[in-house]
Amino acid sequence: MKTILVTGGAGFIGSNFVPYFLEANQDVHVVNLDLLTYAGNLDNLSELEGHPRYTFVQGDIADHKTVRELFEKHQFQGVIHFAAESHVDNSISGPAAFVRTNVNGTFELIEAARQLWLEAPGKVKPEFKDARFLHVSTDEVYGQLGETGFFTEETPYAPSSPYSASKASSDLLVRSYFHTYGLNVVITNCSNNYGPKQHNEKLIPVVIRKALAGEPIPIYGTGKNVRDWLYVIDHCRAVIAAFEKGRSGETYNVGGDNERRNLELAEHICKALDQLRPKQTGSYSDQITFVQDRAGHDFRYAIDATKLKTQLGWQPKTSFSEGLAKTIDFYISKYK
């Protein structure tokens, strides 16, 4: 049985991924390395308690000793790297943590993989001939779009925030290990994820939580910023496809084909809540309040996932209405 390292498996995307991956791969043992910062929560993985093919390790991906000891002990045959500081607002107020985790942490992981898997540049140890490092990244590395157009894998990097700059840096570092050492790496760049288990600070949980609490629902600027929304399980499926079938050294963009303005998204959620948990008077949309825009707020992101669809046979399966309904149900139960 081969052992795979998943980093950040107690976070939003990771905690959806690990149970799905274990179910889809009955011959794999998963070691989940997570520091359990404010964004990580073991309650997200309660269904894996006592699972025979799952091991949790609390630790820091940027800690050299922790990472090297894990690679030596478990002889990982693959790495799926989700762990990252990811909240843009936090990167503006405290960028140092983003550089440490997203850049230095990625370096510690990929350097440990290189030393375990390779005898020399371009020479893979026979026992690790199929070992792969998959790096999960974001569409924000590309900067912003105008009213039209889409990000492709050929779009030049133009990050706008300390968060996206740190992710762009980690992408380039991973890519360099393919070109310099011949390490088997794949990168995925995804659009905004949504679904159960997301941290309270993110847009959709914020809208639901504030609405149900009767508080102002904050929307940056005029609410016209556009994001492409991807249901988290569809993202998990894309990561598995890239890990199992992607071509070494390649990047695959992952998008949900669901562009929405932030204001439109908030109004959609409020309308759904009006049906599910009606207020005594008025609509939840009455609580929408425009606040000062985020510094350097990118206008629009949109993904062209043609490469992933045509080369790896992936398609998003969850419609936006279906995914959002599941998401709202989850948070209504959480915030009741």
C-alpha positions as CSV (number, residue, x, y, z in Angstrom):
1,M,0.0,0.0,0.0
2,K,1.5,3.4,-1.0
3,T,1.4,6.4,1.3
4,I,0.5,9.9,0.1
5,L,1.1,13.1,2.0
6,V,-1.7,15.6,1.9
7,T,-0.9,19.0,3.4
8,G,-3.6,21.3,4.8
9,G,-6.1,18.5,5.0
10,A,-8.0,20.1,7.9
11,G,-8.7,23.2,6.0
12,F,-11.7,23.9,3.7
13,I,-10.7,22.2,0.5
14,G,-8.4,19.6,2.2
15,S,-11.1,18.4,4.5
16,N,-13.4,17.8,1.6
17,F,-10.6,16.2,-0.4
18,V,-9.2,13.7,2.1
19,P,-12.4,11.6,2.7
20,Y,-13.2,11.7,-1.0
21,F,-9.7,10.6,-2.0
22,L,-9.7,7.8,0.5
23,E,-13.0,6.5,-0.8
24,A,-11.8,6.7,-4.4
25,N,-8.4,5.0,-3.7
26,Q,-8.8,1.9,-1.5
27,D,-5.0,1.1,-1.8
28,V,-3.7,4.3,-0.4
29,H,-2.8,5.5,3.1
30,V,-3.1,9.2,3.6
31,V,-0.9,11.2,6.0
32,N,-2.5,14.6,6.7
33,L,0.0,17.3,7.8
34,D,-1.8,20.4,9.1
35,L,-0.6,23.0,11.6
36,L,-4.2,23.7,12.8
37,T,-4.1,27.4,12.5
38,Y,-7.4,29.3,12.8
39,A,-8.4,28.0,9.4
40,G,-7.9,24.3,10.2
41,N,-10.4,22.3,12.2
42,L,-10.3,18.6,13.0
43,D,-14.0,18.6,13.4
44,N,-14.1,18.8,9.6
45,L,-12.6,15.3,9.5
46,S,-14.7,13.7,12.2
47,E,-15.9,11.0,9.8
48,L,-12.3,9.7,9.5
49,E,-11.8,9.0,13.3
50,G,-10.3,5.5,13.6
51,H,-9.9,5.1,9.8
52,P,-7.3,2.4,9.2
53,R,-5.8,4.2,6.2
54,Y,-5.6,7.7,7.6
55,T,-3.0,9.4,9.9
56,F,-3.2,12.9,11.2
57,V,0.0,14.8,12.1
58,Q,-0.1,18.3,13.5
59,G,2.9,20.2,12.2
60,D,4.2,23.1,10.2
61,I,5.2,22.6,6.5
62,A,7.8,25.3,6.9
63,D,9.5,23.4,9.7
64,H,12.5,21.6,8.2
65,K,12.8,18.9,10.9
66,T,9.1,18.0,10.9
67,V,9.0,17.7,7.1
68,R,12.2,15.7,6.7
69,E,11.3,13.2,9.5
70,L,7.9,12.6,7.9
71,F,9.4,11.9,4.5
72,E,11.9,9.6,6.0
73,K,9.4,7.7,8.1
74,H,6.6,7.3,5.6
75,Q,8.6,7.2,2.3
76,F,5.8,9.1,0.5
77,Q,4.9,8.0,-3.0
78,G,3.2,11.3,-3.6
79,V,2.4,14.7,-2.2
80,I,-0.8,16.7,-2.7
81,H,-0.1,20.2,-1.4
82,F,-3.1,22.2,-0.3
83,A,-1.6,23.9,2.8
84,A,-1.5,27.7,2.4
85,E,-2.4,31.0,4.0
86,S,-5.2,32.1,1.7
87,H,-7.2,35.1,3.0
88,V,-6.4,38.1,0.9
89,D,-7.4,40.6,3.6
90,N,-5.0,38.9,6.1
91,S,-2.2,39.1,3.6
92,I,-2.6,42.8,3.4
93,S,-2.4,43.3,7.1
94,G,0.2,40.6,7.8
95,P,2.1,39.4,4.7
96,A,5.0,37.7,6.5
97,A,2.9,34.6,7.4
98,F,2.0,34.2,3.7
99,V,5.7,34.2,2.6
100,R,6.7,31.8,5.4
101,T,3.9,29.3,4.7
102,N,3.3,29.6,1.0
103,V,6.9,30.1,-0.2
104,N,9.1,28.6,2.5
105,G,6.7,25.8,3.3
106,T,6.4,24.8,-0.3
107,F,10.2,24.8,-0.6
108,E,10.6,22.5,2.4
109,L,8.1,20.1,0.9
110,I,9.5,19.9,-2.6
111,E,13.1,19.8,-1.5
112,A,12.3,16.9,0.8
113,A,10.6,15.2,-2.1
114,R,13.6,15.8,-4.4
115,Q,16.0,14.3,-1.8
116,L,13.8,11.3,-1.2
117,W,12.8,10.5,-4.8
118,L,15.9,11.4,-6.9
119,E,19.4,10.0,-7.0
120,A,20.5,13.0,-9.1
121,P,19.0,15.6,-11.4
122,G,17.0,13.6,-14.0
123,K,17.6,10.3,-12.3
124,V,14.7,8.9,-10.3
125,K,15.2,6.2,-7.7
126,P,13.5,3.0,-9.0
127,E,11.2,2.7,-6.0
128,F,9.9,6.2,-6.6
129,K,9.5,6.0,-10.4
130,D,5.7,7.0,-10.1
131,A,6.0,9.5,-7.2
132,R,4.4,12.8,-8.0
133,F,4.2,16.3,-6.3
134,L,0.9,18.0,-7.0
135,H,0.8,21.7,-6.1
136,V,-2.6,23.3,-5.6
137,S,-2.7,27.0,-6.5
138,T,-5.1,29.8,-7.4
139,D,-6.2,31.8,-10.4
140,E,-5.3,34.9,-8.5
141,V,-1.7,34.5,-9.7
142,Y,-2.8,35.8,-13.1
143,G,-3.9,39.2,-11.8
144,Q,-7.2,40.5,-13.0
145,L,-9.4,40.5,-16.2
146,G,-11.5,43.2,-17.7
147,E,-15.1,42.6,-18.8
148,T,-14.1,39.9,-21.2
149,G,-11.5,37.2,-21.6
150,F,-10.4,34.2,-19.6
151,F,-7.3,33.0,-17.8
152,T,-5.5,30.1,-19.6
153,E,-2.4,28.2,-18.7
154,E,-0.5,30.6,-20.9
155,T,-1.6,33.8,-19.2
156,P,1.4,35.7,-17.8
157,Y,1.6,35.9,-14.0
158,A,0.6,39.4,-12.6
159,P,-0.3,38.9,-8.9
160,S,-1.9,41.9,-7.2
161,S,-1.8,41.0,-3.5
162,P,0.8,39.6,-1.1
163,Y,-1.3,36.4,-1.0
164,S,-1.3,36.0,-4.8
165,A,2.3,37.0,-5.0
166,S,3.3,34.3,-2.5
167,K,1.3,31.7,-4.4
168,A,2.9,32.8,-7.7
169,S,6.3,32.4,-6.1
170,S,5.5,28.9,-4.9
171,D,4.2,28.0,-8.4
172,L,7.4,29.2,-10.0
173,L,9.5,27.3,-7.4
174,V,7.6,24.0,-8.1
175,R,8.0,24.6,-11.8
176,S,11.7,25.1,-11.5
177,Y,12.1,21.7,-9.8
178,F,10.7,20.1,-12.9
179,H,12.9,21.9,-15.3
180,T,16.1,21.7,-13.2
181,Y,15.8,18.4,-11.5
182,G,13.2,16.5,-13.6
183,L,11.0,16.1,-10.5
184,N,7.5,14.8,-11.4
185,V,5.4,17.8,-10.6
186,V,1.9,19.1,-11.6
187,I,0.3,22.4,-10.8
188,T,-3.4,23.2,-10.6
189,N,-4.8,26.8,-10.5
190,C,-8.4,26.9,-9.4
191,S,-11.1,29.6,-9.2
192,N,-13.0,30.5,-6.1
193,N,-14.2,27.4,-4.2
194,Y,-17.5,27.2,-2.3
195,G,-19.2,24.4,-0.3
196,P,-19.4,22.9,3.2
197,K,-16.6,23.4,5.7
198,Q,-15.4,26.7,4.5
199,H,-14.0,29.1,7.1
200,N,-16.3,31.8,8.5
201,E,-14.2,34.6,7.0
202,K,-14.9,33.8,3.4
203,L,-17.6,35.5,1.4
204,I,-20.4,33.0,1.2
205,P,-20.2,32.0,4.9
206,V,-20.0,35.7,5.8
207,V,-23.2,36.5,3.9
208,I,-25.1,33.6,5.4
209,R,-23.8,34.2,9.0
210,K,-24.5,37.9,8.9
211,A,-27.9,37.4,7.4
212,L,-29.1,34.9,10.0
213,A,-27.7,37.1,12.8
214,G,-29.6,40.1,11.6
215,E,-26.4,42.0,11.0
216,P,-25.2,44.2,8.1
217,I,-24.0,42.0,5.2
218,P,-20.7,43.7,4.1
219,I,-20.0,43.9,0.3
220,Y,-16.8,45.5,-0.9
221,G,-17.1,48.7,-3.1
222,T,-20.1,48.5,-5.4
223,G,-20.3,44.7,-5.4
224,K,-19.4,44.5,-9.1
225,N,-16.3,42.4,-8.8
226,V,-16.7,39.1,-10.6
227,R,-15.5,35.6,-9.5
228,D,-15.9,32.2,-11.1
229,W,-17.3,29.8,-8.5
230,L,-16.3,26.1,-8.3
231,Y,-18.0,23.6,-6.1
232,V,-15.4,22.1,-3.8
233,I,-16.1,18.4,-4.6
234,D,-15.7,19.2,-8.3
235,H,-12.3,20.7,-7.4
236,C,-11.4,17.6,-5.5
237,R,-12.2,15.5,-8.6
238,A,-10.0,17.8,-10.7
239,V,-7.1,17.4,-8.3
240,I,-7.4,13.7,-8.5
241,A,-7.5,13.7,-12.3
242,A,-4.4,15.9,-12.4
243,F,-2.6,13.8,-9.8
244,E,-3.4,10.5,-11.5
245,K,-3.5,11.4,-15.2
246,G,-1.8,14.8,-15.6
247,R,1.3,15.2,-17.7
248,S,4.5,15.9,-15.6
249,G,5.5,19.5,-15.6
250,E,2.1,20.8,-16.8
251,T,-0.3,23.3,-15.3
252,Y,-4.1,22.7,-15.4
253,N,-6.6,25.5,-14.7
254,V,-9.8,24.5,-12.9
255,G,-12.9,26.6,-13.2
256,G,-16.6,26.1,-12.5
257,D,-18.1,28.0,-15.4
258,N,-20.1,30.0,-12.9
259,E,-19.2,33.7,-13.1
260,R,-21.1,35.9,-10.6
261,R,-20.8,39.5,-9.4
262,N,-20.3,39.6,-5.6
263,L,-23.5,41.6,-5.2
264,E,-25.5,39.1,-7.4
265,L,-24.1,36.2,-5.3
266,A,-25.2,37.9,-2.0
267,E,-28.6,38.6,-3.4
268,H,-29.0,35.0,-4.6
269,I,-28.1,33.7,-1.1
270,C,-30.5,36.2,0.6
271,K,-33.4,35.1,-1.7
272,A,-32.7,31.5,-0.8
273,L,-32.7,32.3,2.9
274,D,-36.0,34.2,2.4
275,Q,-37.5,30.9,1.4
276,L,-35.8,28.7,3.9
277,R,-35.7,30.9,7.0
278,P,-38.1,33.8,6.3
279,K,-37.7,37.0,8.4
280,Q,-40.7,38.4,10.2
281,T,-40.5,41.5,8.0
282,G,-38.7,42.3,4.8
283,S,-35.9,40.4,3.0
284,Y,-32.4,39.5,4.1
285,S,-31.2,41.5,1.1
286,D,-32.2,44.6,3.1
287,Q,-29.2,43.9,5.3
288,I,-26.7,44.2,2.4
289,T,-24.3,47.1,3.1
290,F,-21.5,48.4,0.9
291,V,-18.2,48.9,2.7
292,Q,-14.9,50.4,1.7
293,D,-13.3,48.4,-1.1
294,R,-10.3,46.2,-0.4
295,A,-6.9,47.6,-1.3
296,G,-5.8,46.4,-4.8
297,H,-9.1,44.5,-5.2
298,D,-9.0,42.6,-8.6
299,F,-12.0,43.3,-10.7
300,R,-12.7,39.9,-12.4
301,Y,-11.4,36.4,-12.5
302,A,-12.6,33.8,-15.0
303,I,-11.0,30.4,-15.9
304,D,-10.7,28.6,-19.2
305,A,-10.5,25.0,-18.2
306,T,-10.4,23.6,-21.7
307,K,-7.1,21.9,-21.2
308,L,-8.3,20.0,-18.1
309,K,-11.5,19.0,-19.8
310,T,-10.0,17.8,-23.1
311,Q,-6.8,16.2,-21.9
312,L,-8.0,14.7,-18.6
313,G,-11.7,14.2,-19.3
314,W,-12.8,16.3,-16.3
315,Q,-16.1,18.2,-16.2
316,P,-17.7,20.0,-13.3
317,K,-20.7,17.9,-12.3
318,T,-22.4,20.2,-9.7
319,S,-24.6,23.1,-11.1
320,F,-24.3,26.4,-9.3
321,S,-27.9,26.2,-8.0
322,E,-27.3,22.7,-6.6
323,G,-24.0,23.4,-5.0
324,L,-25.2,26.6,-3.5
325,A,-28.3,24.9,-2.0
326,K,-26.0,22.3,-0.4
327,T,-23.8,25.0,0.9
328,I,-26.6,27.1,2.4
329,D,-28.1,24.0,4.1
330,F,-24.7,23.3,5.7
331,Y,-24.3,26.8,7.1
332,I,-27.9,27.1,8.3
333,S,-27.3,24.0,10.4
334,K,-24.0,25.4,11.6
335,Y,-25.2,28.8,12.5
336,K,-28.6,27.9,13.9
